[in-house]
Amino acid sequence: MIWDQTIITLRPRGRGFHLITEEVLEAGPKLTHCQVGLLHLFIQHTSASLAVNENADPDVRGDMERHFNVMVPESAPHFEHTLEGPDDMPAHIKSVLIGPSLVLPVSDGQLALGTWQGIYLCEHRNQGGARQVVATLQGRW
Protein backbone atom coordinates (compact mmCIF):
# COMPACT_ATOMS: atom_id res chain seq x y z
CA MET A 1 0.00 0.00 0.00
CA ILE A 2 1.31 3.44 -0.88
CA TRP A 3 0.45 6.90 0.37
CA ASP A 4 1.84 10.03 -1.24
CA GLN A 5 0.83 13.64 -0.73
CA THR A 6 1.79 16.76 -2.63
CA ILE A 7 0.69 20.38 -2.47
CA ILE A 8 0.11 21.64 -6.00
CA THR A 9 0.25 25.40 -6.56
CA LEU A 10 -1.90 26.28 -9.57
CA ARG A 11 -0.97 29.43 -11.46
CA PRO A 12 -3.32 32.41 -11.07
CA ARG A 13 -6.27 32.52 -13.45
CA GLY A 14 -9.18 34.85 -14.04
CA ARG A 15 -12.75 33.92 -13.31
CA GLY A 16 -14.00 30.89 -15.23
CA PHE A 17 -13.79 27.13 -15.58
CA HIS A 18 -10.24 26.07 -16.45
CA LEU A 19 -9.00 22.66 -17.59
CA ILE A 20 -6.10 21.72 -15.26
CA THR A 21 -5.69 17.97 -15.80
CA GLU A 22 -2.16 18.20 -17.21
CA GLU A 23 -1.05 20.68 -14.55
CA VAL A 24 -2.27 18.31 -11.82
CA LEU A 25 -0.58 15.29 -13.43
CA GLU A 26 2.73 17.15 -13.83
CA ALA A 27 2.85 18.61 -10.30
CA GLY A 28 0.98 15.98 -8.28
CA PRO A 29 1.96 12.57 -6.95
CA LYS A 30 3.50 10.29 -9.56
CA LEU A 31 0.86 7.79 -10.61
CA THR A 32 3.05 5.66 -12.88
CA HIS A 33 3.73 2.90 -10.33
CA CYS A 34 0.22 2.76 -8.90
CA GLN A 35 -1.64 -0.31 -10.18
CA VAL A 36 -4.94 0.55 -8.52
CA GLY A 37 -5.81 3.44 -6.25
CA LEU A 38 -7.48 6.76 -5.62
CA LEU A 39 -6.26 10.31 -6.11
CA HIS A 40 -7.98 12.75 -3.76
CA LEU A 41 -7.77 16.45 -4.70
CA PHE A 42 -8.76 19.15 -2.19
CA ILE A 43 -8.61 22.88 -2.95
CA GLN A 44 -7.65 24.98 0.09
CA HIS A 45 -9.80 27.98 -0.76
CA THR A 46 -13.39 29.13 -0.17
CA SER A 47 -13.89 30.97 -3.44
CA ALA A 48 -12.80 28.31 -5.93
CA SER A 49 -13.80 24.69 -6.48
CA LEU A 50 -12.90 21.53 -8.39
CA ALA A 51 -15.00 19.53 -10.85
CA VAL A 52 -14.77 16.88 -13.56
CA ASN A 53 -16.42 17.60 -16.88
CA GLU A 54 -15.94 17.99 -20.67
CA ASN A 55 -12.28 18.19 -21.72
CA ALA A 56 -12.64 18.79 -25.46
CA ASP A 57 -15.02 21.63 -26.32
CA PRO A 58 -14.11 24.91 -24.54
CA ASP A 59 -17.68 26.13 -25.14
CA VAL A 60 -18.75 23.88 -22.25
CA ARG A 61 -16.50 25.79 -19.84
CA GLY A 62 -17.88 29.11 -21.07
CA ASP A 63 -21.46 27.89 -20.78
CA MET A 64 -20.78 26.67 -17.22
CA GLU A 65 -19.41 30.09 -16.24
CA ARG A 66 -22.37 31.93 -17.78
CA HIS A 67 -24.89 29.58 -16.15
CA PHE A 68 -23.38 29.94 -12.68
CA ASN A 69 -23.34 33.74 -13.09
CA VAL A 70 -27.09 33.64 -13.79
CA MET A 71 -27.70 31.30 -10.83
CA VAL A 72 -25.61 33.40 -8.43
CA PRO A 73 -25.45 37.01 -9.63
CA GLU A 74 -23.11 39.63 -8.22
CA SER A 75 -24.43 42.41 -5.99
CA ALA A 76 -27.62 40.60 -4.95
CA PRO A 77 -29.44 42.92 -2.54
CA HIS A 78 -29.63 40.26 0.20
CA PHE A 79 -25.82 39.78 0.46
CA GLU A 80 -24.34 41.15 3.69
CA HIS A 81 -20.76 39.93 3.11
CA THR A 82 -19.67 42.63 0.62
CA LEU A 83 -16.39 44.06 2.01
CA GLU A 84 -14.20 41.99 -0.33
CA GLY A 85 -15.96 43.10 -3.52
CA PRO A 86 -19.05 42.15 -5.51
CA ASP A 87 -17.55 38.87 -6.77
CA ASP A 88 -16.65 37.49 -3.31
CA MET A 89 -19.98 36.33 -1.85
CA PRO A 90 -21.11 34.79 -5.16
CA ALA A 91 -17.73 32.99 -5.22
CA HIS A 92 -18.39 31.46 -1.80
CA ILE A 93 -21.85 30.25 -2.87
CA LYS A 94 -20.56 28.78 -6.15
CA SER A 95 -17.78 26.98 -4.32
CA VAL A 96 -20.32 25.37 -1.95
CA LEU A 97 -22.50 24.30 -4.90
CA ILE A 98 -19.64 22.64 -6.77
CA GLY A 99 -17.45 21.52 -3.86
CA PRO A 100 -13.82 21.61 -2.77
CA SER A 101 -12.71 18.06 -3.59
CA LEU A 102 -12.61 15.19 -6.06
CA VAL A 103 -11.85 11.49 -5.66
CA LEU A 104 -10.52 10.04 -8.91
CA PRO A 105 -9.72 6.41 -9.72
CA VAL A 106 -6.18 5.42 -10.70
CA SER A 107 -5.68 2.34 -12.84
CA ASP A 108 -2.45 0.96 -14.32
CA GLY A 109 -0.48 4.13 -13.56
CA GLN A 110 -2.92 6.72 -14.89
CA LEU A 111 -6.14 8.48 -14.04
CA ALA A 112 -9.11 6.37 -15.09
CA LEU A 113 -11.08 9.30 -16.49
CA GLY A 114 -13.55 8.88 -19.30
CA THR A 115 -12.56 9.83 -22.85
CA TRP A 116 -14.11 13.30 -22.65
CA GLN A 117 -13.41 14.03 -18.97
CA GLY A 118 -10.95 16.49 -17.50
CA ILE A 119 -10.29 18.17 -14.17
CA TYR A 120 -11.55 21.74 -13.82
CA LEU A 121 -10.41 24.54 -11.58
CA CYS A 122 -13.58 26.56 -11.11
CA GLU A 123 -12.27 30.02 -10.32
CA HIS A 124 -15.11 32.12 -8.94
CA ARG A 125 -13.22 35.37 -8.23
CA ASN A 126 -12.33 37.87 -10.96
CA GLN A 127 -8.66 37.50 -9.97
CA GLY A 128 -8.30 34.60 -7.56
CA GLY A 129 -4.53 34.39 -7.41
CA ALA A 130 -2.52 31.20 -7.10
CA ARG A 131 -4.54 28.29 -5.71
CA GLN A 132 -3.26 25.39 -3.59
CA VAL A 133 -4.57 21.87 -4.08
CA VAL A 134 -3.65 19.02 -1.72
CA ALA A 135 -3.22 15.89 -3.84
CA THR A 136 -3.22 12.61 -1.91
CA LEU A 137 -2.58 9.30 -3.67
CA GLN A 138 -3.53 6.04 -1.99
CA GLY A 139 -3.07 2.76 -3.77
CA ARG A 140 -1.25 -0.46 -4.46
CA TRP A 141 2.03 -0.70 -6.35
GROMACS elastic network, one bead per residue, 0.5 to 0.9 nm:
[ bonds ]
;  ai    aj funct       b0    kb
    1   138     6  0.72746   500
    1   139     6  0.55908   500
    1   141     6  0.67063   500
    2    34     6  0.81253   500
    2    37     6  0.89172   500
    2   137     6  0.75651   500
    2   138     6  0.56051   500
    2   139     6  0.52914   500
    2   140     6  0.58838   500
    2   141     6  0.69052   500
    3   136     6  0.71619   500
    3   137     6  0.55875   500
    3   139     6  0.68275   500
    3   140     6  0.89644   500
    4    29     6  0.62497   500
    4    30     6  0.84887   500
    4   135     6  0.81660   500
    4   136     6  0.57172   500
    4   137     6  0.50954   500
    4   138     6  0.67320   500
    5    28     6  0.79053   500
    5    29     6  0.64053   500
    5   134     6  0.70667   500
    5   135     6  0.55780   500
    5   137     6  0.62487   500
    5   138     6  0.88486   500
    6    27     6  0.79647   500
    6    28     6  0.57671   500
    6    29     6  0.60212   500
    6   133     6  0.82825   500
    6   134     6  0.59632   500
    6   135     6  0.52364   500
    6   136     6  0.65546   500
    6   137     6  0.87146   500
    7    27     6  0.83146   500
    7    28     6  0.72969   500
    7   132     6  0.64775   500
    7   133     6  0.56903   500
    7   135     6  0.61122   500
    7   136     6  0.87204   500
    8    23     6  0.86793   500
    8    24     6  0.71112   500
    8    27     6  0.59309   500
    8    28     6  0.61646   500
    8   131     6  0.81230   500
    8   132     6  0.55931   500
    8   133     6  0.50628   500
    8   134     6  0.62750   500
    8   135     6  0.69895   500
    9    27     6  0.81723   500
    9   130     6  0.64507   500
    9   131     6  0.56635   500
    9   133     6  0.64662   500
    9   134     6  0.89082   500
   10    13     6  0.85524   500
   10    20     6  0.84217   500
   10    23     6  0.75437   500
   10    24     6  0.82945   500
   10   121     6  0.89255   500
   10   129     6  0.87929   500
   10   130     6  0.55325   500
   10   131     6  0.50919   500
   10   132     6  0.61931   500
   10   133     6  0.75320   500
   11   129     6  0.73340   500
   11   131     6  0.68695   500
   12   127     6  0.74572   500
   12   128     6  0.64736   500
   12   131     6  0.68678   500
   13    16     6  0.80960   500
   13    18     6  0.81492   500
   13   123     6  0.72170   500
   13   126     6  0.84546   500
   13   127     6  0.65246   500
   13   128     6  0.65685   500
   13   129     6  0.65562   500
   13   130     6  0.74859   500
   13   131     6  0.89874   500
   14   123     6  0.68366   500
   14   124     6  0.82846   500
   14   125     6  0.70920   500
   14   126     6  0.53404   500
   14   128     6  0.65462   500
   14   129     6  0.81109   500
   15    18     6  0.88228   500
   15    65     6  0.82219   500
   15   122     6  0.77343   500
   15   124     6  0.52879   500
   15   125     6  0.53035   500
   15   127     6  0.63767   500
   15   128     6  0.73095   500
   16    61     6  0.73211   500
   16    62     6  0.72397   500
   16    64     6  0.82361   500
   16    65     6  0.55661   500
   16    66     6  0.88115   500
   16   121     6  0.81549   500
   16   122     6  0.59956   500
   16   123     6  0.52778   500
   16   124     6  0.65048   500
   16   125     6  0.83419   500
   16   126     6  0.83434   500
   17    60     6  0.89242   500
   17    61     6  0.52239   500
   17    62     6  0.71254   500
   17    64     6  0.71954   500
   17    65     6  0.63866   500
   17   120     6  0.60975   500
   17   121     6  0.58418   500
   17   123     6  0.61936   500
   17   124     6  0.84082   500
   18    61     6  0.71253   500
   18   119     6  0.82175   500
   18   120     6  0.52297   500
   18   121     6  0.51077   500
   18   122     6  0.63228   500
   18   123     6  0.75774   500
   19    22     6  0.81734   500
   19    23     6  0.87347   500
   19    54     6  0.89169   500
   19    55     6  0.69152   500
   19    58     6  0.89200   500
   19    61     6  0.84339   500
   19   118     6  0.64784   500
   19   119     6  0.57888   500
   19   121     6  0.64548   500
   19   122     6  0.88463   500
   20    23     6  0.52064   500
   20    24     6  0.61828   500
   20    25     6  0.86700   500
   20   118     6  0.74787   500
   20   119     6  0.55985   500
   20   120     6  0.56343   500
   20   121     6  0.63310   500
   21    24     6  0.52638   500
   21    25     6  0.62382   500
   21    26     6  0.86884   500
   21    55     6  0.88592   500
   21   118     6  0.57203   500
   21   120     6  0.72426   500
   22    25     6  0.50228   500
   22    26     6  0.60367   500
   22    27     6  0.85466   500
   22   118     6  0.89594   500
   22   119     6  0.86816   500
   23    26     6  0.52228   500
   23    27     6  0.61312   500
   23    28     6  0.80965   500
   24    27     6  0.53531   500
   24    28     6  0.53381   500
   24    29     6  0.86348   500
   24   119     6  0.83630   500
   24   133     6  0.88248   500
   24   135     6  0.83887   500
   25    28     6  0.54221   500
   25    29     6  0.74787   500
   25    30     6  0.75269   500
   25    31     6  0.81466   500
   25   111     6  0.88098   500
   26    29     6  0.83008   500
   26    30     6  0.81163   500
   27    30     6  0.83787   500
   28    31     6  0.85180   500
   28   134     6  0.85927   500
   28   135     6  0.61204   500
   28   136     6  0.83463   500
   28   137     6  0.88685   500
   29    39     6  0.85741   500
   29   135     6  0.68976   500
   29   136     6  0.72286   500
   29   137     6  0.64904   500
   30    33     6  0.74345   500
   30    34     6  0.82422   500
   30   109     6  0.83520   500
   30   137     6  0.85221   500
   31    34     6  0.53493   500
   31    35     6  0.84796   500
   31    39     6  0.87972   500
   31   106     6  0.74278   500
   31   107     6  0.87939   500
   31   108     6  0.84405   500
   31   110     6  0.58021   500
   31   111     6  0.78192   500
   31   137     6  0.78974   500
   32    35     6  0.80522   500
   32   108     6  0.73737   500
   32   110     6  0.63834   500
   33   108     6  0.76060   500
   33   109     6  0.54486   500
   33   110     6  0.89212   500
   33   140     6  0.83966   500
   33   141     6  0.56293   500
   34    37     6  0.66161   500
   34   106     6  0.71585   500
   34   107     6  0.70995   500
   34   108     6  0.63001   500
   34   110     6  0.78354   500
   34   137     6  0.88311   500
   34   138     6  0.85195   500
   34   139     6  0.60925   500
   34   140     6  0.56747   500
   35   106     6  0.73269   500
   35   107     6  0.55065   500
   35   109     6  0.56963   500
   35   110     6  0.85541   500
   35   139     6  0.72521   500
   35   140     6  0.57367   500
   35   141     6  0.53204   500
   36   105     6  0.76562   500
   36   106     6  0.54765   500
   36   108     6  0.63217   500
   36   109     6  0.76220   500
   36   138     6  0.86524   500
   36   139     6  0.55671   500
   36   140     6  0.55804   500
   36   141     6  0.74073   500
   37   104     6  0.85374   500
   37   105     6  0.60115   500
   37   107     6  0.66811   500
   37   137     6  0.71723   500
   37   138     6  0.54885   500
   37   140     6  0.62604   500
   37   141     6  0.88662   500
   38   103     6  0.64368   500
   38   104     6  0.55552   500
   38   106     6  0.54087   500
   38   107     6  0.86565   500
   38   111     6  0.86984   500
   38   136     6  0.81270   500
   38   137     6  0.58525   500
   38   138     6  0.54112   500
   38   139     6  0.62330   500
   39   102     6  0.80045   500
   39   103     6  0.57231   500
   39   104     6  0.51031   500
   39   105     6  0.63382   500
   39   106     6  0.67063   500
   39   111     6  0.81417   500
   39   135     6  0.67455   500
   39   136     6  0.56659   500
   39   138     6  0.65289   500
   39   139     6  0.85222   500
   40   101     6  0.71119   500
   40   102     6  0.57113   500
   40   104     6  0.63448   500
   40   105     6  0.88674   500
   40   134     6  0.78894   500
   40   135     6  0.57011   500
   40   136     6  0.51074   500
   40   137     6  0.64090   500
   40   138     6  0.82434   500
   41    50     6  0.81077   500
   41   100     6  0.81801   500
   41   101     6  0.53130   500
   41   102     6  0.51808   500
   41   103     6  0.64874   500
   41   104     6  0.81412   500
   41   133     6  0.63302   500
   41   134     6  0.56983   500
   41   136     6  0.65699   500
   41   137     6  0.88917   500
   42    49     6  0.86242   500
   42    50     6  0.78204   500
   42   100     6  0.56501   500
   42   102     6  0.67416   500
   42   103     6  0.89565   500
   42   132     6  0.84344   500
   42   133     6  0.53410   500
   42   134     6  0.51336   500
   42   135     6  0.66338   500
   42   136     6  0.85767   500
   43    46     6  0.83421   500
   43    48     6  0.74785   500
   43    49     6  0.65336   500
   43    50     6  0.70651   500
   43    99     6  0.89991   500
   43   100     6  0.53662   500
   43   101     6  0.63683   500
   43   121     6  0.89764   500
   43   131     6  0.73050   500
   43   132     6  0.59374   500
   43   134     6  0.64015   500
   43   135     6  0.88688   500
   44    48     6  0.85945   500
   44   100     6  0.75908   500
   44   131     6  0.73597   500
   44   132     6  0.57368   500
   44   133     6  0.60428   500
   44   134     6  0.74010   500
   45    48     6  0.59828   500
   45    49     6  0.77130   500
   45    95     6  0.87866   500
   45   100     6  0.77938   500
   45   131     6  0.72263   500
   45   132     6  0.75826   500
   45   133     6  0.87062   500
   46    49     6  0.77233   500
   46    91     6  0.76930   500
   46    92     6  0.57490   500
   46    93     6  0.89437   500
   46    95     6  0.64019   500
   46    96     6  0.80781   500
   46   100     6  0.79636   500
   47    88     6  0.70771   500
   47    89     6  0.82673   500
   47    90     6  0.83425   500
   47    93     6  0.80068   500
   47    94     6  0.75219   500
   47    95     6  0.56363   500
   47    96     6  0.86543   500
   47   122     6  0.88525   500
   47   123     6  0.71256   500
   47   124     6  0.57422   500
   47   125     6  0.65365   500
   47   128     6  0.78331   500
   48    91     6  0.68327   500
   48    92     6  0.76305   500
   48    94     6  0.77795   500
   48    95     6  0.54011   500
   48    98     6  0.89208   500
   48    99     6  0.84899   500
   48   100     6  0.74761   500
   48   121     6  0.71965   500
   48   122     6  0.55203   500
   48   124     6  0.53724   500
   48   125     6  0.74375   500
   48   128     6  0.79035   500
   48   131     6  0.82570   500
   49    94     6  0.79131   500
   49    95     6  0.50811   500
   49    96     6  0.79708   500
   49    97     6  0.88548   500
   49    98     6  0.61955   500
   49    99     6  0.55054   500
   49   101     6  0.73132   500
   49   120     6  0.82206   500
   49   121     6  0.61212   500
   49   123     6  0.67446   500
   49   124     6  0.79338   500
   50    95     6  0.83799   500
   50    98     6  0.70201   500
   50    99     6  0.64291   500
   50   100     6  0.56944   500
   50   101     6  0.59244   500
   50   102     6  0.67610   500
   50   119     6  0.71732   500
   50   120     6  0.55980   500
   50   121     6  0.50429   500
   50   122     6  0.57593   500
   50   123     6  0.87356   500
   51    98     6  0.69164   500
   51    99     6  0.76764   500
   51   100     6  0.84263   500
   51   101     6  0.77531   500
   51   102     6  0.68966   500
   51   118     6  0.83604   500
   51   119     6  0.59189   500
   51   120     6  0.50622   500
   51   121     6  0.68303   500
   51   122     6  0.71728   500
   52    55     6  0.86345   500
   52   102     6  0.79851   500
   52   113     6  0.89196   500
   52   117     6  0.62606   500
   52   118     6  0.55028   500
   52   120     6  0.58378   500
   53    60     6  0.85765   500
   53    61     6  0.87005   500
   53   116     6  0.75542   500
   53   117     6  0.51094   500
   53   118     6  0.56147   500
   53   119     6  0.67206   500
   53   120     6  0.70873   500
   54    57     6  0.67909   500
   54    58     6  0.81442   500
   54    60     6  0.67165   500
   54    61     6  0.78647   500
   54   116     6  0.54043   500
   54   118     6  0.60955   500
   54   119     6  0.86064   500
   54   120     6  0.89606   500
   55    58     6  0.75166   500
   55    60     6  0.86290   500
   55    61     6  0.88892   500
   55   115     6  0.84417   500
   55   116     6  0.53067   500
   55   117     6  0.51173   500
   55   119     6  0.78042   500
   55   120     6  0.86935   500
   56    59     6  0.89112   500
   56    60     6  0.85735   500
   56   116     6  0.63465   500
   56   117     6  0.80910   500
   56   118     6  0.84580   500
   57    60     6  0.59675   500
   57    61     6  0.78414   500
   58    61     6  0.53472   500
   58    62     6  0.66200   500
   58    63     6  0.87722   500
   59    62     6  0.50393   500
   59    63     6  0.60255   500
   59    64     6  0.85156   500
   60    63     6  0.50544   500
   60    64     6  0.60965   500
   60    65     6  0.86681   500
   61    64     6  0.50952   500
   61    65     6  0.63221   500
   61    66     6  0.87409   500
   61   120     6  0.87800   500
   62    65     6  0.51623   500
   62    66     6  0.62430   500
   62    67     6  0.85760   500
   63    66     6  0.51150   500
   63    67     6  0.60024   500
   63    68     6  0.85719   500
   64    67     6  0.51467   500
   64    68     6  0.61702   500
   64    69     6  0.85804   500
   65    68     6  0.53325   500
   65    69     6  0.62209   500
   65    70     6  0.88004   500
   65   122     6  0.85350   500
   65   124     6  0.87188   500
   66    69     6  0.51200   500
   66    70     6  0.64057   500
   66    71     6  0.87782   500
   67    70     6  0.51823   500
   67    71     6  0.62602   500
   67    72     6  0.86471   500
   68    72     6  0.59179   500
   68    73     6  0.79721   500
   68    94     6  0.72035   500
   69    72     6  0.51938   500
   69    73     6  0.52031   500
   69    74     6  0.76495   500
   69    90     6  0.83081   500
   69    94     6  0.89688   500
   70    73     6  0.56016   500
   71    94     6  0.89004   500
   72    76     6  0.82448   500
   72    90     6  0.57402   500
   72    91     6  0.85216   500
   72    93     6  0.74162   500
   72    94     6  0.72126   500
   73    76     6  0.62831   500
   73    87     6  0.85991   500
   73    90     6  0.66147   500
   74    86     6  0.54913   500
   74    87     6  0.57960   500
   74    88     6  0.83870   500
   74    89     6  0.78297   500
   74    90     6  0.60681   500
   75    78     6  0.83728   500
   75    79     6  0.71069   500
   75    82     6  0.81494   500
   75    85     6  0.88465   500
   75    86     6  0.54071   500
   75    87     6  0.77783   500
   75    89     6  0.85979   500
   75    90     6  0.83519   500
   76    79     6  0.57622   500
   76    86     6  0.87269   500
   76    90     6  0.87263   500
   77    80     6  0.82367   500
   79    82     6  0.67853   500
   79    89     6  0.71608   500
   79    90     6  0.88625   500
   80    83     6  0.86346   500
   80    89     6  0.85339   500
   81    84     6  0.76880   500
   81    85     6  0.87752   500
   81    88     6  0.80073   500
   81    89     6  0.61755   500
   82    85     6  0.55743   500
   82    86     6  0.61813   500
   82    87     6  0.85620   500
   82    88     6  0.71415   500
   82    89     6  0.67687   500
   83    86     6  0.82017   500
   83    88     6  0.84586   500
   84    87     6  0.79028   500
   84    88     6  0.59300   500
   84    89     6  0.82246   500
   85    88     6  0.56598   500
   85    89     6  0.80446   500
   86    89     6  0.69406   500
   86    90     6  0.76497   500
   87    90     6  0.56437   500
   87    91     6  0.60848   500
   87    92     6  0.89611   500
   87   124     6  0.74963   500
   87   125     6  0.57559   500
   87   126     6  0.67650   500
   88    91     6  0.50065   500
   88    92     6  0.64540   500
   88    93     6  0.89167   500
   88   124     6  0.79284   500
   88   125     6  0.63642   500
   88   126     6  0.87934   500
   89    92     6  0.51310   500
   89    93     6  0.64445   500
   89    94     6  0.87123   500
   90    93     6  0.51402   500
   90    94     6  0.61186   500
   90    95     6  0.85315   500
   90   124     6  0.75820   500
   90   125     6  0.84886   500
   91    94     6  0.51521   500
   91    95     6  0.60686   500
   91    96     6  0.86802   500
   91   123     6  0.80289   500
   91   125     6  0.59239   500
   92    95     6  0.51663   500
   92    96     6  0.63855   500
   92    97     6  0.88117   500
   92   124     6  0.78804   500
   93    96     6  0.51926   500
   93    97     6  0.63184   500
   93    98     6  0.88325   500
   94    97     6  0.50381   500
   94    98     6  0.62390   500
   94    99     6  0.82242   500
   94   122     6  0.88425   500
   94   124     6  0.69734   500
   95    98     6  0.53229   500
   95    99     6  0.54929   500
   95   100     6  0.68532   500
   95   122     6  0.79941   500
   95   123     6  0.86902   500
   95   124     6  0.74051   500
   96    99     6  0.51643   500
   96   100     6  0.75590   500
   98   101     6  0.88934   500
   98   122     6  0.84123   500
   99   102     6  0.82725   500
  102   119     6  0.89543   500
  104   111     6  0.69222   500
  104   112     6  0.73246   500
  104   113     6  0.76304   500
  105   110     6  0.85512   500
  105   111     6  0.59836   500
  105   112     6  0.54089   500
  105   113     6  0.74862   500
  106   109     6  0.65090   500
  106   110     6  0.54720   500
  106   112     6  0.53661   500
  106   113     6  0.85201   500
  106   137     6  0.87992   500
  106   139     6  0.80458   500
  107   110     6  0.55722   500
  107   111     6  0.62765   500
  107   112     6  0.57564   500
  108   111     6  0.83806   500
  108   112     6  0.86175   500
  110   113     6  0.87102   500
  113   116     6  0.79458   500
  113   117     6  0.58274   500
  113   118     6  0.72556   500
  114   117     6  0.51692   500
  114   118     6  0.82420   500
  115   118     6  0.86899   500
  123   126     6  0.78699   500
  123   127     6  0.83061   500
  123   128     6  0.66618   500
  124   127     6  0.84543   500
  124   128     6  0.73747   500
  125   128     6  0.50213   500
  125   129     6  0.87786   500
  128   131     6  0.75753   500
